[in-house]
Amino acid sequence: MSKLVRGFKDIFGEDAQILSELENSARKIFKLYGIKELRIPTVELKELFVKSTGDTTDIVQKEMYAFEDAGGRTLALRPEGTPGVVRAYIENNFAQAAPVQQFFYIGNMFRAERPQAGRYREFEQIGVEFMGNSSPAADAAAILLLKDIVKDFGVKNYKVKINSLGCAQCRPAYKRALIEYISIGKETLCEKCKERLKRNPLRILDCKIDGPKFAENAPKQKLCPACVEHFEEVKTLLKNKIDFEEDANLVRGLDYYTRTVFEFQAGANAQNAIAGGGRYDGLIKSMGGPDIAAVGWALGAERTVGARAEKEIKKELKVYVVSMSKKCNETAFNILQNLRAANITAEGGLFDKNIKTQMKQADKIGADYAVIIGEDELASNSAALKNLKTGEQNSYPQAELTEVLKKLI
Ligand code: AMP
């Protein structure tokens, strides 16, 4: 028998329902912000991720599911959503026709990471990209949007960290200062960070092994006046709307961020980031598009579900329809469909099984009521309605059944 591949999972029952609840919260809030859905493919050319996510990142160096297709092209399962969104934005000529766009996507991402709690090889991200808005208002709205979703879904204990990584003007000096500082202790660096020191020293601060050694005394970013002004305005706009903490060592794992970066963290374990994002003003241009600013984030769905204290899903009234004999099947089936048409959750139709088995099934699915049609009910155009929690049973005209049940909801 075939087995599930390590690091992957089947999601069903309440776990699947709770993920849908999160998606529903997100879709509801996206509507309020006027954000449109963009469905991007799961597979892209590998080079898209190498060029955008960055070839110094673990995601690209080690974690990509890349393969050659029959046409000899090197493809990859998407490890994140932003590169595909940017490619679609450029390729579909949004930049010329309507450069200001707000997109969201919901989809699975793939990273060949070492499986552990909160780290899967296939996981769901809900993401947002605001294109063509360089105002600090876009950064602030992106952060508050994330807060609104997390709050609507019901995560209560989370921390918000923000930082500014500067821009092409002020970051090089910071990079040089970091390289100089970390070089003094470079013998102690892990293998990955030795490589990072030359190519992307900021990421050393993000390393679980070397970060803590260097972060505290590392030189701090000196932002240029334009970046200071931008960051101050982001903070002003967030004031009194969200509690946040400034963290000078928050660098995020991807190469393309400029200026504002942020992370939402919940829980005490190592994989505590439920969402992260930031501004990426240079990315669209570096991928062959025009010079257009952008800011975005991605929320990890499984981790966000894990961060919600109450695990119960919102319960809805459920009805199970039972037929006592072959003669009653048609009427019972019509009632089942009528309930659904009246927006009442109804199951049933197991009519080739006896009444006992049908009632057992009603119990298994946790139905609140059973509608039972026997030959007496057939003769009198009525239906027996049994409360499965109390055992109480009453008879109602079939024509009134949906109204009776609606009152019970
Ligand atoms: P990133 O794209 O790395 O910025 O990640 C954004 C969010 O996706 C993180 O904050 C996590 O919530 C989630 N995430 C990233 N990698 C994984 C993974 N391997 N398994 C589960 N969730 C993940």
Boltz pocket constraint, residues with backbone or C-beta under 6 A from the ligand:
constraints:
  - pocket:
      binder: B
      contacts: [[A, 79], [A, 80], [A, 111], [A, 113], [A, 118], [A, 119], [A, 120], [A, 121], [A, 122], [A, 123], [A, 124], [A, 125], [A, 253], [A, 264], [A, 273], [A, 274], [A, 275], [A, 276], [A, 277], [A, 298], [A, 299], [A, 300], [A, 301], [A, 302], [A, 303], [A, 304]]
      max_distance: 6.0
